[in-house]
């Protein structure tokens, strides 16, 4: 099922992101965690894609297995900057063969090696090139792109970022998924700006439940996200107590999601980090709200 059809539904819904194993030996434990998340019957699930390397194939394999065994529609991520046109074409063909209808087209992060070259030998420079390729393929994909309520770290300012985002959407995005954010006002302001700029596709807010103190530093490094004082106080108070931080992190994410629903958002994507108890904890908190 295409995400655009899922998003047309008016009832409130959530979905989960999972990631494939980084090493082959972790495959079984990741598989078990991902299956437990699929058993929660989300509206859909997404599977991230590594930046090159031998475990990339797991993205498509996991997406196919979950879709076939659990009937959960899947969104496969695909990044391009560390890849070649041939490798990307092979992956697009594989996704088509596997019946994966939804693809999140990403550039991928630049590695230190990328930053030491002028880019003239890269096959891809921006996600919009991958969007165009997916659009031109015979896969009939529903195509998504990433967006950044707090602007992408490489962009000079919000105007430049939104101008490039508009180019990416015009290249063929059917929807956008946001980077994590911890203050919903940042999302509301971003939505206002992109609608003003003529970007009309559905935007899926991405919520990252921070359930242990170690995640905080990683999340900030990865996303550059602003941490509101209310959130910092929670980490300061409960960060050394794993059980308390788990409960507080689930509560904070739930609070963000309820506020989004209350303000007209109908679908939220949760970065569940392969953690079924976090995914289930949030779902439990929302049981009467989303009617599951
Ligand atoms: P782009 O859309 O290409 O944008 C990157 C930068 O280039 C921005 O600053 C943009 O403004 C600028 N830009 C775009 N077009 C132009 C142009 N024509 N000229 C000049 N500048 C331009 N990474 C992974 O490796 N695997 C994943 O599975 C993954 N999943 C993600 C999911 C989400 C929801 C998000 C938000 C990010 C994800 N990432 C993933 C990380 C992502 O790859 C990085 O954030 C990366 O740095 C940018 O990717 P992009 O697709 O947004 O790139």
Boltz pocket constraint, residues with backbone or C-beta under 6 A from the ligand:
constraints:
  - pocket:
      binder: B
      contacts: [[A, 47], [A, 48], [A, 49], [A, 50], [A, 51], [A, 77], [A, 78], [A, 79], [A, 105], [A, 106], [A, 107], [A, 108], [A, 109], [A, 110], [A, 125], [A, 126], [A, 127], [A, 128], [A, 145], [A, 146], [A, 147], [A, 152], [A, 153], [A, 154], [A, 155], [A, 160], [A, 161], [A, 164], [A, 165], [A, 167], [A, 168], [A, 177], [A, 178], [A, 179], [A, 180], [A, 206]]
      max_distance: 6.0
